[in-house]
Structures are given as C-alpha cells and as structure tokens.
Amino acid sequence: MVNFGKKLKETQIQEWQGYYINYKMLKKKVKQYSQQIEAGAQDPFYILKDFSRMLDNQIERIVLFFLEQQGILASRLSALGKQPDALSQHADLSRLSEVQAAYRDVGRNLLKLLFFVEMNAIGIRKILKKFDKRFGYRFTNYYIRTRANHPYSQLRQVFRHVGIGAVVGVISHNLAELQGHHGNCVSIYDQPALHLPDPVMDSIKASVDRLTNSTNFLEYLGKHALIVQEELPTPFEDDHVLDERYHFMSLLLNLVNTFLYMVNTYIVVPTADDYSLSLGAAASVCGVVIGAMAVAQLFSSIYFSAWSNKSYLRPLVFSSVVLLVGNTLYALAYDLNSIYVLLIGRLCCGLGSARAVNRRYITDCVPLKMRMQASAAFVSASALGMACGPALACFLQIRFKLFQITFNEVTLPGWVMAMAWLVYLAWLWISFKEPPPYKAKDNTASQDAKSGQLEAGVVEDGASQPLLVSLGDKQCSEDREEEDCDVSEEAPEDTHKPVTSIVSAYRLLTPSVKVQLFVYFMLKYAMEILLAESSLITTYYFLWSTTNVAIFLACLGMTVLPINTVVGSYMSSIFEERQVLLASQIMVCFGIVLSFHVIGPYSALQYVCSALITFVAAEVLEGVNLSLLSRVMSSRLSRGTYNGGLLSTEAGTLARVIADGTITLAGYWGMNGLLNITLLPALFVCFSSLVATCFTYNSLY
C-alpha cells in the first residue's frame, strides 16, 4: 500500500506547506486515543468530540487558504480583463499570444490549487478511515453526513470546490474568445458542448472531474477493463516514454485480437449440444465442450501475462497460431468422429487466450491521456464480440462437402474462425510494431519534473481512490512512527514495485476486494450457466432451432453497451456505486429464482424474461463491481505479471469452468432436471455473495 504520509510530504507544494492537512499529527492522535480507550482512561464520547473538533479546525484552515488563493486568481483574471484592447478585433497577434499565455498561466496556477485540494481530500478520507478501523465505529458516515449537508459546511468546499467553476468559466470563455480571432469564433455559451482544444483546460476539467467523483460513460466503460491506476499522484510518470511506445495500428490489432477471441468463445454456444450428439456423446457434454476453452485459459492467462513482460508481438503471434490450429481441429472432429479431437481443439483455443496481453499493452504502451479511451475500446470490442459470435452462427446454416471434408452448421464455426485467425496473423505480422523496452522511472527527478506533472494534470483520482486497508499494528517501532504502520504495507521503496507471485498479490487484497472478486465470480458463474445451457433448455422445452437460439443469445449480447450507457451516464450520477452493486445483486437473485421450473408447463415467456433480468442485472453488476475494484485494488497490481486484470480474469474464468462442469454433471440426472439442478448452486453462490456484500457494504468506496 502507498504510504500516504510520506507521499503527502514529498508531493506537497513547498510554499503552501503550512496549509496542508496535518496528517502526521492526526494519525498520532488516533493512536493515542486507541491507547487511552484500552487503558480506560478516556470517555469514547469525549474522543469523538475532540477528534471532530481537530478535524474541523484542519478543514477550516485548508478552506480559508483555498478561498484566499481563489481570490488571488480572481484578481489576476480581473486585471487581465481590464487590459485595454486585449480582446478587441484590432489587437495584433503578438498581443493576443501574450494574453493567451497569461490566461494559461492562471490555468496552471488553478491546477496547482486543485492538486492542493485533492491531496487534502485524500488525507481527510484516509484519516477518517483509519479512525473507523481503530475503533470499529462508523464515524466517517456520521462526519461526512453532518458536515456535507450543513448550509455552512466547510467540508463542501473541499469536496465540491465551491467557486472554482466561476474561475474555470472565465478562463475557458476568454481563451475561446481569443481563439476566435484566428477564424473560429464560436461562443461557449451558444454551444455548451463546444470543446476548447487547449491542454490546460483539458487538465483542469480532468482534475475537477476527479475531485467531484464525476463519471461519464467513457470512463465508466473503461473501468471494466480493470486497468488499475496508481493510488497516489505519480509526478515521475514519463508520459513521453509512453508516447514513443504508442503505435495506433498495433493498438488496433490488439483490439481486433480481443474481438476475435470473444467471437471465437461464443460462436459455438448455439451448436455445441448438436455437435456433441453428432459425435455420440450426450447433449449435456456441451458444457465440457464450451468449458474446455475456459479450463485452458486458467493457465494461458498466467504465461501470456509473464510473456508480455518481454514482448507483445511474439505472444500475439503464438496466440493466433494456436487458435488457428484449435479451430481447425474443432472443425475436423466431425469427419474424424472423435469427441476427443473436438475437446483438444477447444483446449487449444483456450491456450491461445491473449487477453492478458491485450490488457498489458494498454497499460504499458498507451499514453495516460488516451488510456481511458483505449480501455473503453477494449471493453467495447469484447462486448461486440460476445454479440457477434452467436449472430454469426445464424448465417452458417448451410451444408456441403469439399474434398471429403464436411461443412455444416456445427463445423463451419471452426472453419470460419480458423480463416479469420489466418487473416489476422498475416495482418499482425505485417503491421504490428514491437514497442521499445520500457525504462524504469527515475525517482531522482528534479522538483521541476514534479511541477511539470502538476501542470499536466497527472494527479490522483482522489475522490475515488482506496483508503488504507489494514488495522494498524500497535507494535510498530518508534523509528517508523512517522509512517503508516498497516500490517499489509510494504516498505516505502517497494511501494510501486509490481508483485512477483500470485501469493503476494493475494496478500495485497483487502477483505472488501476479496468480496468484490467473489461477486465477480458469482456473476460470471450465473451468466455462464445461463448462456452455456441455453441451447439445451430451449431445445428441450420449446423446440427452438439453432437459428432461434443464436438470435436469442445475440440479442442478449447486444444489451451490453446500451446497459452500460445508462448506468455510466445516468445511474452513476444519481446513486452511489455500492447501492447499485447491492440492488443489481438482488436482481440477479430474483432472475435466477424466476428461472426455476416448479409447477405447470415451462413457458418461453418465463424463460426469456428471467434470462433477460439475470443477464442485464449481471451486466450492471459487472460494471459497478469492476469500477469499484479498479479503485480499491493496490496500485502495485497495476503492472507486472500478477496484475489486477489477471486476478479478475482468473476469478471469472474459474467461475466459467465450474459452471460448465456443473451443466455436464447435471446432465446425468436427465434433461427434465437439468434446469433446476444447475440453478440451485447459482442461487446459493448469488445469495452468499449478497450476504458478504452486506457485511462489507460500508467499506465499499
């Protein structure tokens, strides 16, 4: 975990040093309170009152300085506005450039002020969380609720930066007016959606959004990739190095790999049961056929993640070759009349899963300013592939023979994907550019480099970053008194080093993170049960054709992006994410319960409605769950082989393996009991995750 006290001391603006939150003093007071409570020397009510008073005083000092600096910025803007002919149509270009530079300079000073507020907001959250963990008391909820809602709240100034909007408005309006002198004069008031192409304004907007915890659809969707960001500001981030490593065509090929793999995963779902029957196996063996890919992916994710430490092209080439072979074997199994060849083909497809490489490429080779867009594109490619796979199966309902090789609805998915991977392999070999080796950050950079990053707006997502995650070790030695003595905390020099084993990664997971990974496991389990057995259930109960099943699955897949649009653009701004998390888990449970066949005939309407509720609720749940996970995971899981994306992939893949195995095992009891038998463990897992979420609800930020 990041040592916040040390980080605050390193990154604070020196001339404002006396106005930051005194985190060290407050931490010592929390420790003293704990000792007094244990000795019975102090009344808990007095401690709560005394701590509230101290924190109020700290916030008041921060806010008064904040308002003072706002006044200085307002005075500078007022002076600029009074300069004669500064904005007249007759001003010469040199004069216009001078005024533009002056406004941008004010903007850079505003960025420094926002960074100051952001660091203090993080400090307030962390010290409140530390107090709660020391005393087992929900003081944070009380303090935030009473202060934030009061009409004279000082806390609102910190978390809502009242007044900053006016300063931002003056800068953006006048910069737009100045740019209008060069031929594109459009008022920001006439067109509110007008984007001012100015790097300073972009940085200010990003900083304001972070401070208010505002979320748009693109950011919300990008968090689905679970590309973990640094917990605290990293002023040594060499973004120019990432610019050198970035190559648009390589990124596009990386996204195409993601899309094709998801198509490959779901294109066989509508026909897997028919393929199993044609080879003399039971229809329920389709669970093993579908799940074989997930079994292999459990192992491929690890070695691909490790391989991407050295190269990106070679693992992508290997992935394409293995998937080409796997799909060819899958298609040939029909003429060879061998269920074993079929399973080997699916195992090969799983061994070619390069999703770990796809994530790592975005993390390591895409500049910070573009990373959210690239992450959103990664998620969109996955969702599009999930919808296109079954949809493509609809168009493969033809039969013919060529050179004694059978082409029909069960083999064509293999042949089509083999051809797609062959074309992709050729494109990859021609167009992919291997990025130069990544150079470690220079932690001896000068203070100028730090301030340069502040101006660039590379600051922490303060409104949504994790708080300290472990109870303080009361036996911390005196020489470490200035540090955060959490038992899970690494030495300061190891703070940003990636973990080196799966065990180390697991140790970094807090109880709330473990619960959220379990929630992710649950939703993947429920979705896999729904999708993998859909062909079996609809054929047995409703006599649906392969085309009908494919259309049904494609329609489910097409709901992914619209649902995320609604949640990311609207629901996330109305409700807290943890509220959406709890509500969506309840809806998943409701959808599963509605799916059971209890009495009377089982209707297609009941199945479709229950499946839609389960799938949509699981999609909403996945979005908010990964959004929360991306913020509460340790920043040490942002890079390296054992990163946050790998952990989530392994959890989801394991869920799919168990779900597919459940379907096959349930098939031994006959088709009439398959539905209820597979839904029972799904309901149990869902209910367990709901209980676990309720216990950790207040720790989910």
ABEGO torsion letter per residue (X at the ends): XBBAAAAAAAABBAAAAAABBBAAAAAAAAAAAAAAAAAGABBAAAAAAAAAAAAAAAAAAAAAAAAAAAAAAAAAAAAAAABBGAABAABBAAAAAAAAAAAAAAAAAAAAAAAAAAAAAAAAAAAAAAAAAAAGBBAAAAAAAAAAABAABAAAAAAAGBGAAAAAAAAAAAAAAAAAAAGBBBBAAABAABBBBBAAAAAAAAAAAAAAGBBBAAAAAAAAAGBBBBABBBAABBAAAAAAABBAAAAAAAAAAAAAAAAAAAAAAAAAAAAAAAAGBBAAAAAAAAAAAAAAAAAAAAAAAAAAAABAAAAAAAAAAAAAAAAAAAAAAAAAGBAAAAAAAAAAAAAABAAAAAAAAAAAABBAAAAAAAAAAAAAAAAAAAAAAAAAAAAABBBBBBGGBBBBAAAAAAAAAAAAAAAAAAAAAAABBBBBBBBBBBAABBAAAAAAAAAAGBBBBAAABBBBABBBBAABBAAAAABBABAABBBAAAAABBBABAAAAAAABBAAAAAAAAAAAAAAAAAAAAAAAAAAAAAAAAGBBAAAAAAAAAAAAAAAAAAAAAAAAAAAAABBAAAAAAAAAAAAAAAAAAABBABEBBBAAAAAAAAAAAAAAAAAAAAAAAAAAAAABBAAAABEABBAAAAAAAAAAAAAAAAAAAAAAAAAAEAAAAAAAAAAAAAAAAAAAAAAAAAAAAABX
